[in-house]
């Protein structure tokens, strides 16, 4: 390799490093975080030999079907997890209480439904605390589960959540109910893709939720799955994450 080529490569590397550092500062990102080899991941699913899964509902834009969902869950004796946005909590405080009173997890889904990876640590804390405090005032319980809007996250978000006693939750089975493709596509997509430890994503105001939810539950129970809240599915301590976001019990680590 001649000297000119070596010099060019050196210049490219320097420019790349400057670009990374500049981007990290403009996004208020910690430099250590930029160059760290360890990638933080949220919980997408849980490694378990038990036939247990969790289903969850994100609530942000409406309340038309929430009573029906709660009645269906009661009928099949199923407990789930609801992730609530702050402005939904403000609009439907009695529903927040009812979700909790019926035995379901009440999780935090931010205050204003932003892209969390674009926020500073201070802004993340504001999004967490404002809605977290509202949920606690209504239910008497500190929320410990957080689902980032749009599934958008970065290392900073997960670290801030961890410091504030939150587990960041994603999903490994997306029902795609928001696409309004009909009942059977949702049923098929969920029942064909779940496995032990899966977390399923639904929305409380999806158009066909009253029709598909009973069918999904019946199929899953028929297949021997126990449906539990996310708080009962995940490990709270002595665990590690693989690079797919699957949570493993520490004692099983090779």
C-alpha positions as CSV (number, residue, x, y, z in Angstrom):
1,X,0.0,0.0,0.0
2,X,1.5,3.3,-1.0
3,X,1.8,6.4,1.2
4,X,-1.0,8.3,-0.7
5,X,-3.5,5.4,-0.1
6,X,-2.5,5.2,3.6
7,X,-3.0,8.9,4.0
8,X,-6.4,8.8,2.3
9,X,-7.6,6.0,4.6
10,X,-6.3,7.9,7.7
11,X,-8.2,11.0,6.6
12,X,-11.4,9.0,6.0
13,X,-11.2,7.4,9.5
14,X,-10.6,10.9,11.1
15,X,-13.6,12.3,9.3
16,X,-15.8,9.3,10.3
17,X,-14.8,9.8,14.0
18,X,-15.5,13.5,13.9
19,X,-18.9,12.8,12.3
20,X,-19.8,10.3,15.1
21,X,-18.7,12.7,17.8
22,X,-20.6,15.6,16.3
23,X,-23.7,13.6,15.9
24,X,-23.5,12.4,19.5
25,X,-23.3,15.9,20.7
26,X,-26.1,17.2,18.6
27,X,-28.3,14.4,19.9
28,X,-27.0,15.0,23.4
29,X,-25.7,11.4,23.5
30,X,-22.9,10.3,25.8
31,X,-19.6,9.7,24.0
32,X,-19.1,6.5,26.0
33,X,-22.4,5.3,24.7
34,X,-21.5,5.9,21.1
35,X,-18.3,3.8,21.2
36,X,-19.6,1.1,23.5
37,X,-19.7,-2.4,22.1
38,X,-22.7,-3.3,24.3
39,X,-26.0,-2.7,22.7
40,X,-28.9,-2.3,25.0
41,X,-32.1,-4.1,24.0
42,X,-35.7,-4.1,25.4
43,X,-37.6,-7.3,26.3
44,X,-39.2,-8.7,23.2
45,X,-39.9,-12.2,24.6
46,X,-38.9,-14.5,27.4
47,X,-37.1,-17.9,27.3
48,X,-39.2,-20.3,29.2
49,X,-40.1,-24.0,29.1
50,X,-43.6,-23.2,30.3
51,X,-46.4,-22.6,27.8
52,X,-46.9,-19.0,29.0
53,X,-47.4,-15.9,26.9
54,X,-48.5,-12.4,27.4
55,X,-50.9,-10.2,25.4
56,X,-50.8,-6.5,25.6
57,X,-52.9,-3.5,24.5
58,X,-51.5,-0.1,23.6
59,X,-54.0,2.7,24.4
60,X,-53.5,6.1,23.0
61,X,-56.2,7.3,20.6
62,X,-59.6,6.1,21.8
63,X,-61.8,4.2,24.2
64,X,-64.6,2.8,22.1
65,X,-63.8,-0.9,22.6
66,X,-62.1,-0.9,26.0
67,X,-65.2,-2.1,28.0
68,X,-65.7,-4.9,25.5
69,X,-62.1,-5.9,25.8
70,X,-62.3,-6.0,29.6
71,X,-65.5,-8.1,29.5
72,X,-64.0,-10.6,27.0
73,X,-60.9,-10.9,29.2
74,X,-63.1,-11.6,32.2
75,X,-65.1,-14.2,30.3
76,X,-62.0,-16.2,29.5
77,X,-60.4,-15.5,32.9
78,X,-57.4,-13.8,31.3
79,X,-55.2,-11.0,32.7
80,X,-53.2,-8.8,30.4
81,X,-51.2,-5.6,30.2
82,X,-52.4,-2.2,29.1
83,X,-49.8,0.5,28.1
84,X,-51.4,3.9,28.5
85,X,-50.3,7.3,27.1
86,X,-50.6,10.3,29.4
87,X,-53.3,12.1,27.4
88,X,-55.4,8.9,27.3
89,X,-55.0,8.7,31.1
90,X,-56.2,12.3,31.3
91,X,-59.2,11.7,29.2
92,X,-60.3,8.3,30.7
93,X,-59.2,8.3,34.4
94,X,-62.0,6.0,35.5
95,X,-61.1,3.5,32.8
96,X,-57.5,3.5,34.2
97,X,-58.9,2.6,37.6
98,X,-61.1,-0.1,36.1
99,X,-58.3,-1.7,34.2
100,X,-56.3,-2.0,37.4
101,X,-59.3,-3.1,39.5
102,X,-60.0,-5.9,37.0
103,X,-56.5,-7.3,37.7
104,X,-54.5,-6.1,34.6
105,X,-51.1,-4.5,34.5
106,X,-51.1,-0.8,33.9
107,X,-48.0,0.1,32.0
108,X,-46.5,3.5,31.0
109,X,-46.6,4.4,27.3
110,X,-45.2,7.9,27.6
111,X,-46.9,11.3,28.1
112,X,-47.0,12.7,24.6
113,X,-46.3,9.6,22.4
114,X,-42.9,10.9,20.9
115,X,-40.0,9.1,19.3
116,X,-38.1,8.4,22.5
117,X,-34.7,8.0,20.8
118,X,-34.8,11.6,19.8
119,X,-35.1,12.9,23.4
120,X,-32.5,13.9,26.0
121,X,-32.3,12.2,29.3
122,X,-34.2,15.1,30.9
123,X,-37.0,14.8,28.3
124,X,-37.2,11.0,28.8
125,X,-37.6,11.5,32.5
126,X,-40.3,14.0,32.0
127,X,-42.2,11.6,29.7
128,X,-41.8,8.7,32.2
129,X,-42.6,10.6,35.4
130,X,-45.5,12.7,34.3
131,X,-47.6,9.6,33.2
132,X,-46.1,7.4,35.9
133,X,-47.3,9.8,38.6
134,X,-50.8,10.0,37.0
135,X,-51.1,6.2,37.0
136,X,-49.9,6.0,40.6
137,X,-52.5,8.6,41.7
138,X,-55.3,6.7,40.1
139,X,-54.3,3.1,41.0
140,X,-52.0,3.5,44.0
141,X,-49.3,1.5,42.2
142,X,-46.0,2.6,40.6
143,X,-45.9,1.4,37.0
144,X,-42.8,-0.7,36.3
145,X,-43.3,-1.5,32.6
146,X,-42.7,1.0,29.8
147,X,-43.4,0.5,26.1
148,X,-41.8,3.2,23.9
149,X,-44.2,4.6,21.3
150,X,-43.6,3.3,17.7
151,X,-41.3,0.7,19.3
152,X,-38.6,3.4,19.0
153,X,-35.7,3.2,21.5
154,X,-31.9,3.6,22.0
155,X,-29.4,2.7,24.6
156,X,-30.0,6.0,26.5
157,X,-33.7,5.3,26.9
158,X,-33.2,1.8,28.2
159,X,-30.5,2.9,30.7
160,X,-32.7,5.8,31.9
161,X,-35.7,3.4,32.3
162,X,-33.6,0.9,34.3
163,X,-32.3,3.6,36.6
164,X,-36.0,4.5,37.3
165,X,-37.2,1.0,37.9
166,X,-38.8,0.4,34.5
167,X,-38.5,-2.7,32.3
168,X,-38.7,-1.6,28.6
169,X,-41.1,-3.9,26.8
170,X,-41.5,-4.6,23.1
171,X,-43.1,-7.6,21.4
172,X,-42.2,-10.5,19.2
173,X,-45.7,-11.0,17.7
174,X,-47.3,-8.0,16.1
175,X,-51.0,-8.6,15.4
176,X,-51.0,-5.7,12.8
177,X,-54.6,-5.1,14.0
178,X,-54.1,-1.4,13.2
179,X,-54.0,-2.2,9.5
180,X,-57.7,-3.2,9.7
181,X,-57.3,-6.2,7.4
182,X,-60.2,-8.1,9.0
183,X,-60.6,-10.7,11.8
184,X,-59.1,-13.8,10.4
185,X,-55.7,-12.3,9.4
186,X,-55.2,-11.1,13.0
187,X,-56.2,-14.5,14.4
188,X,-53.9,-16.4,12.0
189,X,-51.0,-14.0,12.5
190,X,-51.0,-14.3,16.2
191,X,-51.8,-18.0,16.7
192,X,-49.2,-19.1,14.0
193,X,-46.4,-17.0,15.4
194,X,-46.6,-17.4,19.2
195,X,-44.2,-19.5,21.1
196,X,-43.4,-20.0,24.8
197,X,-42.6,-16.6,26.3
198,X,-44.1,-14.5,23.5
199,X,-45.4,-11.0,24.0
200,X,-48.3,-10.1,21.6
201,X,-49.1,-6.5,20.6
202,X,-52.7,-5.4,20.2
203,X,-54.4,-2.0,20.3
204,X,-57.4,-1.2,22.5
205,X,-59.1,0.7,19.7
206,X,-58.5,-1.6,16.8
207,X,-61.5,-1.9,14.6
208,X,-62.1,-5.7,14.8
209,X,-60.9,-6.3,18.4
210,X,-64.3,-7.4,19.7
211,X,-64.4,-10.1,17.0
212,X,-60.8,-11.3,16.9
213,X,-59.9,-11.2,20.6
214,X,-62.2,-14.1,21.6
215,X,-61.0,-16.2,18.7
216,X,-57.4,-15.6,19.5
217,X,-57.8,-16.4,23.2
218,X,-59.8,-19.6,22.4
219,X,-57.1,-20.8,20.0
220,X,-54.3,-20.1,22.4
221,X,-56.0,-21.8,25.3
222,X,-56.9,-24.7,23.1
223,X,-53.2,-25.0,22.2
224,X,-52.3,-25.1,26.0
225,X,-51.0,-21.6,26.5
226,X,-51.6,-19.8,29.7
227,X,-52.0,-16.0,29.1
228,X,-50.5,-13.9,31.9
229,X,-49.7,-10.2,32.4
230,X,-46.2,-9.2,31.3
231,X,-45.3,-8.5,34.9
232,X,-45.7,-12.2,35.6
233,X,-44.0,-13.4,32.4
234,X,-40.7,-11.5,32.6
235,X,-37.8,-12.1,35.0
236,X,-37.2,-9.2,37.4
237,X,-33.7,-10.2,38.4
238,X,-30.8,-12.6,37.6
239,X,-31.4,-12.5,33.9
240,X,-29.6,-11.6,30.7
241,X,-30.7,-10.5,27.3
242,X,-29.6,-12.1,24.0
243,X,-29.2,-10.0,20.9
244,X,-32.7,-10.7,19.7
245,X,-34.2,-9.2,22.8
246,X,-35.1,-12.5,24.4
247,X,-34.8,-12.6,28.1
248,X,-33.1,-15.6,29.7
249,X,-32.8,-16.7,33.4
250,X,-29.2,-16.2,34.4
251,X,-28.7,-19.7,35.8
252,X,-29.3,-21.0,32.2
253,X,-26.5,-19.0,30.7
254,X,-23.7,-21.2,29.3
